[in-house]
Amino acid sequence: MAPTPIAADADRTDRVKQAVGWLHTARFLTTAAQLHHLPAYDQPEIAFVGRSNAGKSTCINVLTQQRQLAYASKTPGRTQHINLFALGRQNQTDTVLADLPGYGYAAVPKSDKIRWQRVMANYLMTRDNLKGVVLMCDPRLGVTELDEILLEVIRPKVEEGLKFLMLLTKADKLNRSEATKALSIAKLQSGGGEAHLFSSLKKQGVEEVSLKLWEWTHPPVVAA
């Protein structure tokens, strides 16, 4: 028997509460300048990627309800390491968030840009426990050339089952018509993944994204 609408709403409310509380357990794990410095573990990993000014670190802080967990500099391009954050209750890690360096900022030396493009591509292609990727895009700019390069890198992985979500950050800067158009385009560009509007300022999309990340890493147990 299918659940009633009221029961379904109650179930979703409980799952959202669980997901939001789970993200609040985020704590710093380690930082790495190179891939071989990253620790090996069995827990699933979710990577946050995007241009330097796409609001990536702020988004992580809002999702985890912690103001200074991820370094949100006023000067884009400052984060030059992969920062890992552990998730799990009672300090038991069941998932890891990976905050990858922002790309594309003009003030970063070209040699650093090339180095980090290689590091990111290698990470996305070779990280064995990578479960999902969240790509941040400023909808006022749309998907940029550098975003397209990243999408080309991970598209085969998405086709193989890698979870992918495109977040249109700073959605509060758009009117309703602009937001609808941007979301429609993003869904077409997500290459088999999903797309959501998100605003750190107005907390738009926080519950939906929290639940999505929870479901990625905590699939329901199917009875035999």
C-alpha positions in Angstrom: 0.0 0.0 0.0 1.4 3.4 -1.0 1.9 5.9 1.9 -0.7 8.7 2.2 0.5 12.2 1.3 0.5 13.2 5.0 2.6 10.2 5.9 5.0 10.8 3.0 5.4 14.5 4.0 6.1 13.4 7.6 8.7 10.8 6.4 10.4 13.4 4.3 10.5 15.9 7.2 12.2 13.3 9.4 14.7 12.4 6.7 15.5 16.1 6.1 16.0 16.6 9.9 18.3 13.6 9.9 20.3 14.9 6.9 20.7 18.4 8.3 21.8 17.1 11.7 24.3 14.8 10.0 25.9 17.6 8.0 26.2 19.6 11.3 28.7 16.9 12.5 31.3 18.1 9.9 34.7 18.5 11.4 38.1 19.2 9.8 40.0 16.0 8.9 43.1 17.0 7.0 44.5 19.1 4.1 46.7 18.0 1.2 48.6 19.9 -1.4 49.0 16.7 -3.6 47.0 13.6 -4.3 49.5 11.3 -2.7 49.1 13.2 0.6 45.4 12.3 0.8 44.6 9.5 3.3 43.1 6.2 2.1 39.8 5.0 3.7 36.7 3.1 2.8 34.1 5.8 3.6 32.4 7.5 0.6 33.7 10.9 -0.5 31.8 13.9 -1.9 33.7 16.5 -3.8 32.8 20.2 -4.0 34.2 21.9 -7.1 33.8 25.2 -8.9 35.2 28.5 -10.0 37.0 30.6 -7.4 34.1 33.1 -7.1 31.2 30.6 -7.2 30.6 30.6 -3.5 31.9 27.1 -2.8 33.3 27.5 0.7 30.3 29.6 1.8 28.0 26.9 0.6 29.8 24.2 2.6 29.6 26.4 5.7 25.9 27.0 5.2 25.2 23.3 4.6 27.2 22.3 7.7 25.8 25.2 9.8 29.4 26.2 10.7 30.6 29.7 9.8 34.3 28.9 9.5 34.6 25.3 8.6 35.6 25.9 5.0 37.9 28.9 4.4 35.8 31.6 2.6 38.2 34.2 1.6 37.2 37.6 0.3 40.0 37.2 -2.2 39.0 34.3 -4.6 41.6 31.8 -5.5 43.3 31.7 -2.1 42.5 28.0 -1.3 45.3 26.0 -2.9 44.8 22.7 -1.1 42.3 19.9 -1.0 40.6 20.2 2.4 38.8 17.2 3.8 36.0 17.2 6.4 34.7 14.2 8.2 30.9 13.5 8.8 29.4 11.2 11.3 27.8 11.1 14.7 29.8 10.3 17.9 32.9 11.2 15.9 32.4 8.1 13.9 33.2 9.0 10.3 30.8 7.6 7.7 31.4 10.1 4.9 34.0 12.7 3.9 33.5 16.0 2.2 36.3 17.2 -0.1 36.7 21.0 -0.8 38.7 21.3 -3.9 40.6 24.5 -4.9 38.6 27.0 -6.9 39.7 27.3 -10.5 39.9 30.1 -13.0 40.7 33.1 -10.9 42.8 35.6 -13.0 45.2 36.6 -10.1 46.5 33.0 -9.7 49.7 32.4 -11.6 49.3 30.4 -14.8 51.7 27.7 -13.5 49.5 27.2 -10.4 46.4 27.1 -12.6 47.9 24.3 -14.8 49.1 22.4 -11.7 45.7 22.5 -10.0 43.9 21.6 -13.2 46.0 18.4 -13.4 45.5 17.7 -9.7 41.7 18.1 -10.0 41.4 16.0 -13.1 43.5 13.2 -11.6 41.5 13.4 -8.4 38.2 13.1 -10.2 39.4 10.2 -12.3 41.3 8.2 -9.8 39.8 8.7 -6.4 38.4 5.2 -5.7 35.9 6.1 -3.0 34.5 9.2 -4.8 30.8 8.9 -4.5 29.5 12.2 -5.8 30.5 15.6 -7.2 28.8 18.9 -6.5 29.7 21.6 -9.1 29.0 25.2 -8.1 28.1 27.7 -10.8 27.1 31.3 -10.7 23.9 31.3 -12.8 24.6 34.9 -13.9 27.7 33.6 -15.7 26.4 30.2 -16.7 28.6 27.2 -17.4 32.0 28.6 -18.3 34.7 27.1 -20.5 36.5 25.8 -17.4 33.3 24.3 -16.1 32.8 22.5 -19.4 36.3 21.0 -19.2 35.5 19.6 -15.8 32.1 18.3 -17.0 33.9 16.5 -19.9 36.3 14.9 -17.4 33.6 13.5 -15.1 30.8 12.8 -17.7 32.0 9.2 -18.3 32.1 8.6 -14.5 28.6 10.0 -14.2 27.4 7.5 -16.9 29.0 4.8 -14.8 27.1 5.8 -11.7 29.0 8.7 -10.1 26.4 11.0 -8.5 26.5 14.6 -9.8 24.7 17.8 -8.7 25.1 21.2 -10.3 24.3 23.9 -7.8 23.3 27.4 -9.1 24.6 29.5 -6.3 23.7 33.1 -5.5 20.2 32.3 -6.8 18.9 35.3 -4.7 20.4 37.6 -7.4 17.9 36.3 -10.0 14.3 37.1 -10.5 11.8 34.2 -10.9 12.0 34.2 -14.7 15.8 34.3 -14.7 16.0 31.5 -12.1 13.6 29.3 -14.1 15.5 29.7 -17.3 18.9 29.2 -15.6 17.7 26.0 -13.9 16.3 24.6 -17.2 19.6 25.2 -18.9 21.6 23.7 -16.1 19.5 20.5 -16.1 20.3 20.1 -19.8 24.0 20.7 -19.1 24.3 18.4 -16.1 24.9 15.4 -18.3 22.7 12.9 -16.5 23.1 14.5 -13.1 20.8 17.0 -11.3 20.6 20.7 -10.9 19.3 22.9 -8.0 19.0 26.6 -7.2 20.9 27.5 -4.1 21.3 30.7 -2.0 23.6 30.9 1.0 22.1 34.2 1.9 18.4 33.1 1.9 19.1 29.4 2.7 17.4 28.4 -0.5 17.9 24.8 -1.4 19.7 23.9 1.9 17.2 21.2 2.9 17.0 19.7 -0.6 20.8 19.5 -1.0 21.3 18.2 2.5 18.8 15.4 1.8 20.4 14.6 -1.5 23.9 14.3 0.0 22.5 12.0 2.8 20.8 9.8 0.2 23.9 9.5 -1.9 25.9 8.1 1.0 23.1 6.3 3.0 21.2 4.3 0.4 18.1 2.5 1.8 18.6 -1.1 2.9 16.5 -3.3 0.7 15.0 -6.3 2.5 15.9 -9.7 1.0 
